[in-house]
């Protein structure tokens, strides 16, 4: 993994489906913009690459892709995402906030693919300066997902979320600059906690 040596700051948000990380990305971006920073919000998987569009179809259960191939697509989408969006904006001195990044591949991907393989195909990518993990119990996350009333995607099953949660906890032991935020609290309290670290 490569450290960020660009003038901008790279922040990633991670969490189980339903953890609320997308809401927190928006709140942090608004907070930083109000402080005068130039901020770009982005997301993985993207819909800007052929790989990203295929991933979306697989997540929405519109097509089946073998786990190894799916993770190779994630790595391809990430490579394009970095080259087209993340790095050019970091070079401009912006704060880039990504809703999901590397650690999602490790935590979700290792349900069907060995972690060593995932580390290998992602080993040339940029590490975030800070990764916020919105820590919610799998049960809480699953109930929130169900509450949305939308069709559940590939990983939005309680037993899968339990395994993903365990994977996140294991993987984060290998990396620095990961901040755990209690996602069981209210949206406002979670945001207040994040603000302490992001300024």
VMD Tcl script that draws the C-alpha trace (Angstrom):
set ca {
  {0.00 0.00 0.00}
  {1.19 3.50 -0.79}
  {1.08 6.48 1.56}
  {-0.56 9.69 0.41}
  {2.17 12.21 -0.47}
  {-0.18 14.59 -2.31}
  {-1.19 17.99 -0.92}
  {-4.83 16.98 -0.32}
  {-6.18 14.74 2.43}
  {-7.74 11.35 1.74}
  {-10.48 10.14 4.09}
  {-12.40 6.87 3.76}
  {-15.54 5.70 5.53}
  {-16.24 2.04 6.19}
  {-19.01 0.11 7.86}
  {-21.61 -2.59 7.42}
  {-24.55 -1.94 5.13}
  {-26.93 0.16 7.22}
  {-24.19 1.53 9.48}
  {-24.93 5.08 8.33}
  {-21.55 5.81 6.76}
  {-23.12 7.49 3.69}
  {-24.98 9.96 5.93}
  {-21.78 10.68 7.87}
  {-19.80 11.27 4.65}
  {-22.26 14.02 3.67}
  {-22.27 15.60 7.14}
  {-18.47 15.67 7.33}
  {-18.20 17.16 3.84}
  {-20.65 19.95 4.77}
  {-18.76 20.63 8.00}
  {-15.39 20.86 6.21}
  {-16.78 23.01 3.39}
  {-18.19 25.42 5.96}
  {-14.66 25.68 7.36}
  {-13.42 26.75 3.93}
  {-11.96 23.48 2.66}
  {-12.52 22.21 -0.87}
  {-14.09 18.78 -0.55}
  {-14.92 16.04 -3.03}
  {-17.26 13.17 -2.12}
  {-16.82 9.93 -4.04}
  {-17.96 6.33 -3.64}
  {-17.02 2.73 -4.39}
  {-17.91 0.80 -6.40}
  {-18.17 3.58 -8.99}
  {-20.54 3.61 -11.92}
  {-17.93 5.33 -14.11}
  {-16.07 2.21 -15.19}
  {-17.19 -0.93 -17.01}
  {-15.93 -2.92 -14.00}
  {-17.97 -0.77 -11.59}
  {-21.16 -1.20 -13.62}
  {-20.69 -4.99 -13.67}
  {-20.16 -4.98 -9.89}
  {-23.41 -3.04 -9.44}
  {-25.30 -5.65 -11.46}
  {-23.82 -8.42 -9.30}
  {-24.70 -6.60 -6.06}
  {-28.25 -6.06 -7.30}
  {-28.41 -9.79 -8.13}
  {-29.02 -9.07 -11.82}
  {-26.03 -11.19 -12.81}
  {-23.85 -13.80 -11.11}
  {-20.10 -13.34 -10.92}
  {-17.73 -15.77 -9.22}
  {-16.22 -14.32 -5.99}
  {-12.64 -14.16 -7.31}
  {-13.70 -12.45 -10.56}
  {-15.88 -10.02 -8.58}
  {-12.91 -8.97 -6.45}
  {-10.73 -8.55 -9.54}
  {-13.42 -6.21 -10.90}
  {-13.35 -4.24 -7.63}
  {-9.58 -3.84 -7.97}
  {-9.93 -2.71 -11.61}
  {-12.66 -0.22 -10.68}
  {-10.51 1.07 -7.80}
  {-7.49 1.56 -10.07}
  {-9.58 3.67 -12.47}
  {-11.21 5.51 -9.56}
  {-7.81 6.47 -8.15}
  {-6.40 7.57 -11.50}
  {-9.46 9.48 -12.71}
  {-10.91 10.94 -9.53}
  {-9.04 10.52 -6.25}
  {-5.42 11.34 -7.18}
  {-6.20 14.31 -9.52}
  {-8.26 15.92 -6.74}
  {-5.65 15.22 -4.05}
  {-3.09 16.90 -6.33}
  {-5.35 19.98 -6.33}
  {-5.21 20.04 -2.54}
  {-8.79 18.93 -1.99}
  {-10.07 16.74 0.82}
  {-11.34 13.59 -0.88}
  {-13.89 11.59 1.12}
  {-14.70 8.12 -0.20}
  {-17.81 6.23 0.87}
  {-16.18 2.77 1.01}
  {-12.71 1.90 -0.20}
  {-10.05 -0.80 0.27}
  {-11.28 -2.23 3.54}
  {-14.71 -3.04 2.08}
  {-12.96 -5.31 -0.41}
  {-11.07 -7.02 2.39}
  {-14.04 -7.45 4.74}
  {-16.72 -8.37 2.20}
  {-14.42 -10.01 -0.33}
  {-12.91 -12.45 2.15}
  {-16.33 -14.11 2.53}
  {-15.47 -15.93 -0.69}
  {-11.80 -15.25 -1.47}
  {-8.63 -15.66 0.66}
  {-7.52 -12.41 2.30}
  {-3.96 -12.85 1.00}
  {-5.27 -12.76 -2.57}
  {-7.21 -9.56 -1.81}
  {-4.17 -7.91 -0.22}
  {-2.08 -8.83 -3.26}
  {-4.44 -7.39 -5.90}
  {-4.82 -4.16 -3.88}
  {-1.20 -3.72 -2.76}
  {-0.30 -0.87 -5.16}
  {-3.15 1.39 -4.10}
  {-3.15 4.54 -2.01}
  {-3.89 4.24 1.69}
  {-6.31 6.80 3.20}
  {-4.86 9.27 5.72}
  {-7.80 8.41 7.98}
  {-10.35 5.60 7.79}
  {-13.47 5.98 9.90}
  {-15.17 2.70 10.76}
  {-18.79 3.29 11.78}
  {-19.10 0.45 14.24}
  {-22.63 -0.95 14.37}
  {-23.72 -4.39 15.47}
  {-24.71 -6.69 12.58}
  {-28.25 -6.94 14.01}
  {-28.63 -3.14 14.10}
  {-27.31 -2.83 10.55}
  {-29.58 -5.55 9.22}
  {-32.69 -4.02 10.83}
  {-31.81 -0.61 9.35}
  {-31.39 -2.15 5.89}
  {-34.77 -3.89 6.19}
  {-36.38 -0.62 7.29}
  {-35.41 1.00 3.99}
  {-37.99 -1.18 2.30}
  {-35.77 -1.73 -0.73}
  {-34.77 -5.04 -2.27}
  {-31.79 -6.39 -0.36}
  {-28.50 -6.59 -2.24}
  {-25.99 -9.44 -2.38}
  {-24.42 -8.94 1.07}
  {-27.44 -7.57 2.95}
  {-28.21 -10.72 4.91}
  {-27.76 -10.93 8.67}
  {-25.50 -14.01 8.66}
  {-23.26 -12.43 5.99}
  {-23.10 -9.14 7.89}
  {-21.97 -11.00 11.04}
  {-19.06 -12.53 9.13}
  {-18.20 -9.21 7.46}
  {-18.15 -7.53 10.87}
  {-15.70 -10.13 12.21}
  {-13.57 -9.69 9.07}
  {-13.40 -5.91 9.55}
  {-12.25 -6.35 13.15}
  {-9.54 -8.83 12.15}
  {-8.29 -6.79 9.19}
  {-8.09 -3.48 11.05}
  {-5.52 -4.99 13.43}
  {-3.08 -5.01 10.49}
  {-3.42 -1.30 9.69}
  {-2.92 2.12 11.28}
  {-4.99 5.30 11.05}
  {-8.32 3.50 11.55}
  {-10.71 5.25 13.92}
  {-13.63 3.32 15.40}
  {-16.79 5.38 15.87}
  {-19.75 4.03 17.85}
  {-22.46 3.82 15.17}
  {-25.15 2.79 17.65}
  {-25.44 6.42 18.78}
  {-27.63 9.07 17.14}
  {-26.62 10.55 13.77}
  {-25.70 13.84 15.45}
  {-23.57 12.20 18.17}
  {-21.73 10.11 15.58}
  {-21.03 13.27 13.56}
  {-19.77 15.14 16.66}
  {-17.34 12.28 17.32}
  {-16.05 12.25 13.74}
  {-15.51 16.03 13.74}
  {-12.98 15.71 16.58}
  {-10.64 13.72 14.34}
  {-11.25 15.31 10.97}
  {-10.20 18.91 11.61}
}
mol new
graphics top color blue
foreach p $ca { graphics top sphere $p radius 0.5 }
foreach p [lrange $ca 0 end-1] q [lrange $ca 1 end] { graphics top cylinder $p $q radius 0.2 }
display resetview
